[in-house]
Amino acid sequence: MEVHEKLGELAALVSGARSVPLSSSVMVDREQVLRLVAEVRRLLPAEVQQAGDVLAQRDEVLAAAREQAEHELVRAREQAEQLVDSQTVTRAARERADSIITTAREEAARLRTDADAWCDGKLGDFEEELERLQQQARRGRERLKTPKPAAEARAGEAAAPTTTVPQGAVGEGSAPAARP
C-alpha cells in the first residue's frame, strides 16, 4: 500500500534527522517533509475509493444472495406445482419448498452477515489508518506551532558561524574584530 510506504519514508526522515543540541527536537528538511505529506494526501483518495469498492462488492454479494434465494423460491414453486398430483406428494413438496426457502433465507442471512463483517473489518482498518494519519498531522502541526527557544531560533537564522572577539582582547597577529 503506497500510503504506508510514504508514511514509512516520513517516519524514517524524522527518525534519521539530526538532533538539535541540548534538545529532544530534530532538524528535518522542510521540503522533504512537505513533499511526503503531499504524496500521502494525493494517495488518500485512492484509499477512500478502495473503501467505496468494498461497499460496492458487499452490495453485489447481497444482490447475488437475493437473486439466488429468489431463484430457489421459483424453482421450489415449480417443483411444488408439478407434484400436486397427490396429497402425499403435495405435502412432501410443500415441506421441501419450505426447507429450500428456509435454507435460502439462512444462506442469504449468512452471506449478508459475512459481507457486513468483511466490510466492517476493511472500514475499521481504514478508520485506524486515518486516525493514525490524523494524529501524525496533529503532532506535526503542534510542533510547528510550538515557539522555539531563543538560542534555537538564532541558530536556525545564522547562515554561517561567526566568531566575535571581546573588545580589548586582541591577540598577537590579529586585527580587532569588526563590530556588527
Secondary structure, DSSP 4 states (H G I P E B T S, - for coil): -HHHHHHHHHHHHHHTSEEPTTSS-EE--HHHHHHHHHHHHHHHHHHHHHHHHHHHHHHHHHHHHHHHHHHHHHHHHHHHHHTTTSHHHHHHHHHHHHHHHHHHHHHHHHHHHHHHHHHHHHHHHHHHHHHHHHHHHHHHHHHHHSPPPHHHHHHHH-SS----PPTT---TT-PPPPP-
